[in-house]
Amino acid sequence: MIFFLIIISIDQFQAIRNLAITLGPLTQQSITYVIYQDEQLNQQFSLKETRWSNCSPLDLLYIKSNVNQQVAYTPLNIINTGDKDLIIDSLSLTTQKGQTMKIALNNTNNIVVQKKGVEIINIQYFCEKKLAKENYWAVIDITLKISNQSLKFSYQYICDPNFHPKRFDWSYLILIVTMSTFVLFLARQQKLSAFKITYYDKLNNKNVVVFQGFHLGLKGAIIYNTIFAVGVIAAYVFEKAVEELEENIVRCFCLIFGFILISELCYKMKFLKIRIVSILRACDIIGLLVTIITLHLYVDLNEPWIISNLLTIYLVGTSIKLFKITSLKNGLHFFIPCIIMDILFSIYGSFFVRYEWDSLVMKYFNTPLTAQFPYFYPIYKKKCGWLSITSILFPAFFLAYAHRVDRYKDSIIYRLISYIGLQVGLTLWFTFSSLYSIPLPVSSFTLFPTIGISAIIAFQRNEIKVMWNGDFYDQVLLNPWRHQIQAGERGSIHVLNKKGNDETELQNLADQESQNQQTQLLRISRGQIKLHNELFQGLLD
């Protein structure tokens, strides 16, 4: 009995070993592709190599139909290289969920392939006259069963290579709502609290100045556009080498920015401010561990979109803390050149790279620089909808500025109006993407409604000059540590460019804080006037 089973298993092994499968010749390409040979499956036909958890496009062989050809055939050649007849029990064909293209086989059961012979099976494709994203393209899975063993291979078929479906998918709505909600929350968390850094400002004859991020303006736009242009040109010229370099650089930034953001959030809890080792506090250790674990999972699990989005939030949240606009004028000096560069790149990609340019971004630069969400109905070379990090950051920078203006005015009007403007812009972009297949950056739709509506409201309230020039007492930039600097916390303040002893510097900083706390604001009908509490004690009472 055991001997009989061994003979059967040997026969089954021989059947798979003496099998070869090819696809073609293809009339439109005059090429024959080897699918299976010498017991190995061609990786171009293997879905096992596809990483479904991330947003890189499918890397499967694709066949393009001739234009206006409604019915097409592809020969599937099953070759028996052995000395015995080969019986194929079944041959089945399926497509991915949501794909409605009609595909048929002319023979599916009990196929006999003569020894040293070839059996040709025609795969028939039926393309509709009216194409849509559900029926113009399909991922075809073919399963071949021989003596209780199976062999599965896959490829892609496109009815019309010139058809460009609209990018509308409900995944964009989920992505937009989620990211705009995070932006609204993170715009309120723009103050650097865990890392108290001060420095001397000799130019303005100030003793100690608190560091609360870099100020954005025309210089920032020039730096951004230079890096953007160099990156695009280098990617076009050097391709793979730049891809690996960019991935490593982005991962380093994710590590640093994630550490800063998690530490800042943990610092809000008093029991996490305690020192554990040397200068490391509990919040620092938690921030470092959480970021390292997140980055390790991202790399180890082949860059899944969920963890990629978490790293994107790290980048966005810390960028809001480290980069700030100090006036509407400086904001426009930064935003307008950056948006012009983004739009020009999008238009160039649409006309010269055509439909696949944004797919190339996901294939070669699938990094946390994009927020991602899988399509409910994938289309050719696109598995996910995505937003660039600049499309999220640019509105976030202005929302953060509006939040600081509101703190000065003791209101919520500009935060609310800015967020409404952001939603209006997102709706416009969502509508445009539903009607046209030309991709344009989200920031080109969101930023101008966000800023424009706020500027109109400021003009009606006779506050446009304050907002335009930034002429107000900015608590985040000028007085960020109010009610935070205590005697027990002074040791955590890092002073750069030392020229005196630490006690003098800390005392100067404490004196400034004491004076700021004694200063009160009296609301006047046409603006805000600072009054010293000793000179105007009666009015303040």
C-alpha positions as CSV (number, residue, x, y, z in Angstrom):
1,M,0.0,0.0,0.0
2,I,2.8,2.4,0.9
3,F,4.7,1.5,-2.3
4,F,1.5,2.2,-4.3
5,L,1.2,5.7,-2.7
6,I,4.8,6.4,-3.4
7,I,4.3,5.5,-7.1
8,I,1.3,7.9,-7.2
9,S,3.2,10.8,-5.7
10,I,6.1,10.2,-8.1
11,D,3.6,10.3,-11.0
12,Q,2.2,13.6,-9.7
13,F,5.6,15.1,-9.3
14,Q,6.5,14.0,-12.8
15,A,3.4,15.7,-14.2
16,I,4.2,19.1,-12.7
17,R,7.9,18.7,-13.7
18,N,7.1,17.9,-17.3
19,L,4.9,20.9,-17.8
20,A,5.5,24.2,-19.5
21,I,3.0,27.0,-20.1
22,T,3.3,30.0,-22.4
23,L,1.1,32.9,-23.3
24,G,1.1,34.1,-26.9
25,P,2.1,34.9,-29.5
26,L,0.2,38.1,-29.0
27,T,-0.9,39.6,-32.3
28,Q,-0.6,43.1,-31.1
29,Q,2.9,42.6,-29.7
30,S,4.3,39.5,-31.5
31,I,5.7,38.2,-28.2
32,T,5.3,34.9,-26.4
33,Y,5.7,35.0,-22.6
34,V,6.9,32.0,-20.6
35,I,4.6,31.5,-17.6
36,Y,5.8,28.2,-16.2
37,Q,9.0,26.3,-17.1
38,D,11.5,24.0,-15.3
39,E,9.3,23.9,-12.2
40,Q,9.5,27.7,-11.8
41,L,6.8,30.3,-12.1
42,N,7.7,33.5,-13.9
43,Q,7.5,36.3,-11.3
44,Q,5.7,38.5,-13.8
45,F,2.8,36.2,-13.4
46,S,2.9,35.7,-9.6
47,L,0.5,37.5,-7.2
48,K,2.5,36.1,-4.3
49,E,5.1,38.9,-4.9
50,T,2.4,41.5,-4.7
51,R,2.2,43.4,-1.4
52,W,-1.5,44.0,-1.0
53,S,-1.0,45.8,2.3
54,N,0.8,48.7,0.7
55,C,-0.1,51.1,-2.1
56,S,2.5,50.2,-4.7
57,P,0.8,49.4,-8.0
58,L,0.6,45.7,-9.2
59,D,3.7,44.6,-10.8
60,L,2.1,42.0,-13.1
61,L,2.5,41.5,-16.8
62,Y,-0.2,43.4,-18.7
63,I,-1.6,42.9,-22.2
64,K,-3.1,45.8,-24.1
65,S,-5.9,45.3,-26.6
66,N,-6.0,46.9,-30.0
67,V,-8.1,50.1,-30.0
68,N,-11.8,49.6,-30.9
69,Q,-11.4,45.8,-30.7
70,Q,-14.4,44.5,-28.8
71,V,-13.5,40.8,-29.0
72,A,-9.9,39.6,-28.6
73,Y,-8.1,36.3,-28.1
74,T,-4.9,35.2,-26.4
75,P,-3.6,31.7,-26.9
76,L,-2.6,29.8,-23.7
77,N,-0.2,27.1,-24.7
78,I,0.1,24.0,-22.4
79,I,3.2,22.0,-23.3
80,N,3.8,18.4,-22.2
81,T,7.6,17.7,-22.2
82,G,7.2,14.2,-20.8
83,D,6.8,10.8,-22.3
84,K,3.3,10.2,-21.0
85,D,0.0,11.9,-21.7
86,L,-0.9,14.7,-19.3
87,I,-4.5,15.1,-18.1
88,I,-5.6,18.5,-16.8
89,D,-8.5,18.0,-14.5
90,S,-9.7,21.6,-14.6
91,L,-8.8,25.1,-15.7
92,S,-10.6,28.0,-14.0
93,L,-10.5,31.7,-14.6
94,T,-11.6,34.5,-12.2
95,T,-11.1,38.3,-11.9
96,Q,-10.7,40.5,-8.9
97,K,-13.6,41.8,-6.9
98,G,-15.5,44.6,-8.5
99,Q,-14.2,44.0,-12.1
100,T,-16.9,43.2,-14.6
101,M,-15.0,42.5,-17.8
102,K,-16.3,39.3,-19.5
103,I,-13.6,36.7,-20.1
104,A,-14.1,33.1,-21.2
105,L,-12.1,29.9,-22.0
106,N,-12.9,27.6,-24.9
107,N,-12.0,24.4,-22.9
108,T,-11.9,24.0,-19.1
109,N,-12.4,20.3,-18.1
110,N,-10.5,17.0,-18.7
111,I,-8.0,18.5,-21.1
112,V,-5.6,15.8,-22.5
113,V,-2.2,16.9,-23.6
114,Q,-0.4,14.3,-25.7
115,K,3.2,13.3,-24.8
116,K,5.7,15.8,-26.3
117,G,2.6,17.7,-27.5
118,V,1.0,21.1,-27.1
119,E,-2.6,22.0,-26.3
120,I,-3.7,25.5,-27.2
121,I,-6.6,27.1,-25.2
122,N,-7.9,30.4,-26.3
123,I,-8.7,33.0,-23.7
124,Q,-11.5,35.3,-25.0
125,Y,-12.0,38.9,-23.9
126,F,-15.2,40.9,-24.5
127,C,-14.7,44.6,-24.2
128,E,-17.8,46.9,-23.9
129,K,-18.4,49.8,-26.2
130,K,-18.9,52.1,-23.2
131,L,-15.9,51.7,-21.0
132,A,-15.8,52.5,-17.2
133,K,-13.2,51.8,-14.5
134,E,-15.0,48.6,-13.7
135,N,-14.9,47.0,-17.1
136,Y,-11.9,48.5,-19.1
137,W,-9.3,46.5,-17.1
138,A,-9.0,43.3,-15.1
139,V,-6.6,41.2,-13.1
140,I,-7.0,37.7,-14.5
141,D,-6.3,34.7,-12.2
142,I,-6.0,31.3,-13.9
143,T,-5.8,28.1,-11.8
144,L,-4.8,24.8,-13.4
145,K,-5.3,21.5,-11.5
146,I,-3.4,18.3,-12.3
147,S,-3.7,15.2,-10.2
148,N,-4.9,17.1,-7.1
149,Q,-2.1,19.6,-7.5
150,S,-2.7,23.2,-8.6
151,L,-0.8,25.9,-10.3
152,K,-2.0,29.5,-10.2
153,F,-0.8,32.5,-12.2
154,S,-2.1,36.0,-12.9
155,Y,-1.8,38.8,-15.4
156,Q,-3.6,42.0,-16.4
157,Y,-5.6,42.8,-19.5
158,I,-6.6,46.3,-20.7
159,C,-9.4,46.9,-23.3
160,D,-8.3,50.4,-24.4
161,P,-4.8,51.7,-23.4
162,N,-6.0,55.3,-24.3
163,F,-8.9,55.2,-21.9
164,H,-8.3,57.2,-18.7
165,P,-10.9,56.6,-16.0
166,K,-11.9,59.3,-13.5
167,R,-10.1,59.0,-10.2
168,F,-13.2,59.4,-8.1
169,D,-13.4,56.8,-5.3
170,W,-14.9,57.0,-1.9
171,S,-11.5,56.3,-0.4
172,Y,-10.6,59.9,-1.1
173,L,-13.6,61.1,1.0
174,I,-12.4,59.0,3.9
175,L,-8.9,60.2,3.5
176,I,-9.9,63.9,3.3
177,V,-12.1,63.8,6.3
178,T,-9.6,61.9,8.4
179,M,-6.6,64.1,7.5
180,S,-8.5,67.4,7.8
181,T,-9.6,66.3,11.3
182,F,-6.0,65.5,12.3
183,V,-5.0,68.9,10.9
184,L,-7.6,70.7,13.0
185,F,-6.3,68.9,16.1
186,L,-2.6,69.3,15.4
187,A,-3.0,73.0,14.5
188,R,-3.8,73.5,18.2
189,Q,-0.7,71.6,19.3
190,Q,1.9,74.0,17.7
191,K,3.7,75.0,20.9
192,L,7.1,73.5,21.7
193,S,6.8,72.6,25.4
194,A,9.0,69.5,26.1
195,F,12.1,71.0,24.4
196,K,12.6,74.4,26.0
197,I,15.3,76.1,23.9
198,T,16.4,79.7,24.3
199,Y,19.1,81.8,22.7
200,Y,20.5,85.3,22.8
201,D,19.2,87.9,20.3
202,K,22.0,90.5,20.1
203,L,20.6,92.1,17.0
204,N,17.4,93.3,18.7
205,N,19.2,93.8,22.1
206,K,17.2,91.1,23.8
207,N,18.7,88.9,26.5
208,V,16.8,85.7,26.1
209,V,14.5,84.7,23.2
210,V,12.4,81.5,23.2
211,F,12.7,79.2,20.2
212,Q,9.3,78.3,18.8
213,G,10.1,77.1,15.3
214,F,11.4,78.6,12.0
215,H,9.4,81.4,10.3
216,L,8.2,80.7,6.8
217,G,8.3,83.3,4.0
218,L,9.9,83.8,0.6
219,K,13.2,82.3,1.6
220,G,11.3,79.1,2.7
221,A,9.5,79.0,-0.6
222,I,12.9,79.2,-2.5
223,I,14.4,76.5,-0.4
224,Y,11.3,74.3,-0.9
225,N,11.1,74.8,-4.7
226,T,14.8,74.2,-5.0
227,I,14.7,70.9,-3.1
228,F,11.5,69.9,-5.1
229,A,13.1,70.7,-8.5
230,V,16.4,68.9,-7.7
231,G,14.5,65.9,-6.4
232,V,12.3,65.6,-9.5
233,I,15.3,66.0,-11.9
234,A,17.4,63.5,-9.9
235,A,14.6,61.0,-9.8
236,Y,14.2,61.3,-13.6
237,V,18.0,60.9,-14.3
238,F,19.1,58.4,-11.6
239,E,15.9,56.5,-10.9
240,K,16.6,53.6,-8.6
241,A,19.5,55.1,-6.8
242,V,17.5,58.2,-5.9
243,E,14.5,56.1,-4.8
244,E,16.6,54.3,-2.2
245,L,18.3,57.5,-1.0
246,E,15.0,59.3,-0.7
247,E,13.5,56.4,1.3
248,N,16.3,56.4,3.8
249,I,16.2,60.2,4.2
250,V,12.4,60.1,4.8
251,R,12.8,57.3,7.3
252,C,15.4,59.4,9.2
253,F,13.0,62.4,9.3
254,C,10.2,60.1,10.5
255,L,12.4,58.9,13.4
256,I,13.3,62.4,14.5
257,F,9.9,64.0,14.0
258,G,8.1,61.1,15.6
259,F,10.3,61.3,18.6
260,I,9.6,65.1,18.9
261,L,5.8,64.7,18.5
262,I,5.3,61.8,20.9
263,S,7.6,63.5,23.5
264,E,5.6,66.7,23.2
265,L,2.3,64.9,23.7
266,C,3.6,62.8,26.6
267,Y,5.0,66.0,28.2
268,K,1.4,67.2,28.9
269,M,1.2,64.5,31.6
270,K,3.0,65.6,34.8
271,F,4.1,62.2,35.8
272,L,6.0,61.7,32.5
273,K,8.2,64.8,33.1
274,I,10.4,63.1,35.6
275,R,14.0,62.3,34.7
276,I,14.9,58.6,34.3
277,V,18.5,58.6,33.0
278,S,20.8,61.7,32.8
279,I,18.9,64.2,30.6
280,L,16.4,61.7,29.4
281,R,12.9,62.1,30.8
282,A,10.1,59.5,30.8
283,C,8.4,61.3,27.9
284,D,11.6,61.2,25.9
285,I,12.0,57.5,26.4
286,I,8.4,56.8,25.4
287,G,8.7,59.0,22.3
288,L,11.9,57.2,21.2
289,L,10.5,53.7,21.8
290,V,7.2,54.3,20.1
291,T,8.8,55.9,17.1
292,I,11.4,53.1,16.7
293,I,8.7,50.4,17.0
294,T,6.5,52.2,14.4
295,L,9.3,52.5,12.0
296,H,10.4,48.9,12.5
297,L,6.9,47.7,11.7
298,Y,6.7,49.9,8.7
299,V,9.9,48.4,7.2
300,D,9.3,44.8,8.4
301,L,5.7,44.6,7.1
302,N,6.6,45.9,3.6
303,E,5.4,49.5,4.1
304,P,1.6,48.9,4.9
305,W,-0.5,52.0,4.3
306,I,-1.9,52.1,7.9
307,I,1.6,52.5,9.4
308,S,2.7,54.8,6.6
309,N,-0.2,57.1,7.5
310,L,0.9,57.1,11.2
311,L,4.4,58.2,10.1
312,T,2.7,60.9,7.9
313,I,1.0,62.2,11.0
314,Y,4.4,62.3,12.8
315,L,5.8,64.4,10.0
316,V,2.7,66.8,9.8
317,G,2.4,67.2,13.6
318,T,6.1,68.1,14.2
319,S,6.3,70.3,11.1
320,I,3.4,72.4,12.5
321,K,5.5,72.8,15.6
322,L,8.8,73.6,13.8
323,F,7.6,75.8,10.9
324,K,5.2,78.7,11.4
325,I,3.9,81.7,9.4
326,T,4.0,84.9,11.4
327,S,1.7,87.0,9.2
328,L,-0.7,86.6,6.2
329,K,1.8,88.5,4.1
330,N,4.7,86.1,4.8
331,G,2.3,83.2,4.4
332,L,1.4,84.2,0.9
333,H,5.0,84.8,0.0
334,F,5.6,81.2,1.0
335,F,2.4,79.5,-0.3
336,I,2.1,81.1,-3.8
337,P,5.5,80.0,-5.3
338,C,5.1,76.6,-3.8
339,I,1.6,76.0,-5.2
340,I,2.8,77.3,-8.6
341,M,5.5,74.7,-8.6
342,D,3.1,71.9,-7.6
343,I,0.6,72.9,-10.4
344,L,3.3,73.1,-13.1
345,F,4.6,69.7,-12.1
346,S,1.1,68.2,-12.2
347,I,0.3,69.7,-15.6
348,Y,3.6,68.5,-17.0
349,G,2.9,65.0,-15.7
350,S,-0.6,65.0,-17.1
351,F,0.4,65.9,-20.6
352,F,3.8,64.3,-21.0
353,V,3.7,61.3,-18.7
354,R,-0.1,61.0,-19.1
355,Y,-2.2,59.0,-16.8
356,E,0.5,57.0,-15.1
357,W,2.5,59.8,-13.6
358,D,0.8,59.6,-10.2
359,S,1.1,55.8,-10.3
360,L,4.8,56.2,-10.7
361,V,4.9,58.2,-7.5
362,M,3.4,55.3,-5.7
363,K,5.6,52.7,-7.4
364,Y,9.0,54.5,-7.0
365,F,8.4,56.9,-4.1
366,N,5.9,55.1,-1.9
367,T,6.9,56.8,1.4
368,P,5.2,58.6,4.3
369,L,5.4,61.8,2.3
370,T,1.9,60.8,1.1
371,A,-1.2,60.0,3.1
372,Q,-2.9,56.9,1.6
373,F,-6.1,54.9,1.6
374,P,-6.9,51.8,-0.6
375,Y,-9.4,52.2,-3.4
376,F,-12.7,50.4,-3.0
377,Y,-12.5,49.7,-6.8
378,P,-8.8,49.6,-7.9
379,I,-8.0,50.9,-11.3
380,Y,-5.1,50.0,-13.6
381,K,-1.7,50.8,-11.9
382,K,-3.5,52.4,-8.9
383,K,-4.5,50.6,-5.7
384,C,-4.8,53.7,-3.4
385,G,-5.9,57.3,-3.3
386,W,-3.2,59.5,-1.9
387,L,-2.6,63.1,-0.9
388,S,0.9,64.6,-0.8
389,I,2.1,65.9,2.6
390,T,2.3,69.4,1.2
391,S,-1.4,69.3,0.4
392,I,-2.0,68.6,4.1
393,L,0.7,70.9,5.5
394,F,0.0,74.1,3.7
395,P,-3.6,74.5,5.0
396,A,-2.3,73.3,8.4
397,F,0.2,76.1,8.6
398,F,-2.5,78.7,8.0
399,L,-4.9,77.0,10.4
400,A,-2.1,77.2,13.1
401,Y,-1.7,80.9,12.3
402,A,-5.5,81.5,12.6
403,H,-5.5,79.7,15.9
404,R,-2.8,82.1,17.3
405,V,-4.8,85.1,16.0
406,D,-7.9,83.7,17.8
407,R,-5.9,83.3,21.0
408,Y,-5.0,87.0,20.9
409,K,-8.6,88.0,20.1
410,D,-10.0,85.5,22.6
411,S,-12.4,84.0,20.0
412,I,-12.8,81.1,17.6
413,I,-13.9,83.0,14.5
414,Y,-10.8,82.6,12.4
415,R,-10.2,78.9,13.3
416,L,-13.8,78.2,12.4
417,I,-13.8,80.2,9.1
418,S,-10.4,78.7,8.1
419,Y,-11.7,75.2,8.7
420,I,-14.8,75.9,6.7
421,G,-12.7,77.3,3.9
422,L,-10.6,74.1,4.0
423,Q,-13.7,72.0,3.6
424,V,-14.9,74.2,0.7
425,G,-11.6,73.7,-1.1
426,L,-11.7,69.9,-0.5
427,T,-15.2,69.8,-1.9
428,L,-14.0,71.7,-5.0
429,W,-11.1,69.3,-5.5
430,F,-13.2,66.3,-4.9
431,T,-15.7,67.5,-7.5
432,F,-13.0,68.2,-10.0
433,S,-11.4,64.8,-9.6
434,S,-14.8,63.2,-10.1
435,L,-15.4,65.0,-13.4
436,Y,-11.9,65.0,-15.0
437,S,-8.9,62.6,-15.1
438,I,-6.2,65.4,-14.9
439,P,-4.7,65.3,-11.4
440,L,-4.0,68.6,-9.7
441,P,-2.6,69.1,-6.2
442,V,-5.1,69.4,-3.4
443,S,-3.4,72.5,-2.1
444,S,-4.3,74.4,-5.3
445,F,-8.0,74.0,-4.3
446,T,-7.8,74.2,-0.5
447,L,-5.4,77.0,0.3
448,F,-7.0,80.0,-1.5
449,P,-10.6,79.3,0.0
450,T,-9.0,78.8,3.4
451,I,-7.0,82.1,3.3
452,G,-9.6,84.0,1.2
453,I,-12.6,83.5,3.4
454,S,-10.5,84.4,6.5
455,A,-9.2,87.5,4.8
456,I,-12.8,88.6,3.9
457,I,-14.0,88.2,7.5
458,A,-10.9,90.0,8.8
459,F,-11.7,92.9,6.4
460,Q,-15.3,93.1,7.6
461,R,-14.2,93.1,11.2
462,N,-11.6,95.9,10.4
463,E,-8.8,93.5,11.5
464,I,-7.2,92.9,8.1
465,K,-4.1,95.0,9.0
466,V,-3.5,93.0,12.1
467,M,-3.8,89.7,10.3
468,W,-1.8,90.9,7.2
469,N,1.2,92.3,9.2
470,G,1.0,90.0,12.2
471,D,0.8,93.0,14.5
472,F,-0.5,91.3,17.6
473,Y,0.8,89.8,20.8
474,D,1.5,86.2,19.7
475,Q,1.3,84.1,22.9
476,V,2.9,81.0,21.2
477,L,5.9,82.9,19.8
478,L,6.4,85.5,22.5
479,N,5.1,83.9,25.7
480,P,4.9,80.1,25.1
481,W,5.7,78.9,28.6
482,R,3.2,80.8,30.5
483,H,2.2,79.0,33.7
484,Q,4.8,76.3,32.8
485,I,8.1,77.6,34.1
486,Q,8.4,76.6,37.7
487,A,11.3,76.4,40.0
488,G,11.5,72.6,39.6
489,E,11.4,72.8,35.8
490,R,14.2,75.4,35.3
491,G,16.8,72.7,35.0
492,S,15.1,71.4,31.9
493,I,15.6,74.7,30.0
494,H,18.4,74.5,27.5
495,V,20.2,77.8,26.9
496,L,22.3,78.2,23.7
497,N,25.2,80.6,23.1
498,K,26.1,80.9,26.8
499,K,27.9,84.0,27.9
500,G,27.1,84.1,31.6
501,N,26.2,81.7,34.3
502,D,23.0,79.7,34.1
503,E,21.5,81.2,37.2
504,T,21.6,84.7,35.6
505,E,20.1,83.5,32.4
506,L,17.3,81.6,34.1
507,Q,16.6,84.5,36.4
508,N,16.4,86.9,33.3
509,L,13.9,84.5,31.7
510,A,11.9,84.2,34.9
511,D,11.8,88.0,35.2
512,Q,10.5,88.2,31.7
513,E,7.8,85.6,32.5
514,S,6.8,87.5,35.7
515,Q,6.4,90.7,33.8
516,N,4.3,89.0,31.1
517,Q,2.0,87.6,33.7
518,Q,1.5,91.0,35.3
519,T,0.6,92.5,31.9
520,Q,-3.1,92.5,31.1
521,L,-5.1,93.2,28.0
522,L,-8.0,95.6,28.0
523,R,-10.4,95.1,25.0
524,I,-11.3,98.4,23.3
525,S,-13.9,98.7,20.5
526,R,-11.3,99.3,17.8
527,G,-8.5,97.0,18.8
528,Q,-6.4,95.7,21.7
529,I,-4.3,98.1,23.8
530,K,-1.8,96.9,26.4
531,L,-2.1,98.7,29.7
532,H,0.3,98.5,32.6
533,N,-1.6,97.4,35.7
534,E,0.1,100.0,38.0
535,L,-0.6,103.0,35.8
536,F,-4.2,102.0,35.0
537,Q,-5.1,100.2,38.1
538,G,-8.5,101.9,38.3
539,L,-9.5,101.0,34.7
540,L,-8.5,97.4,35.2
541,D,-10.5,97.1,38.3
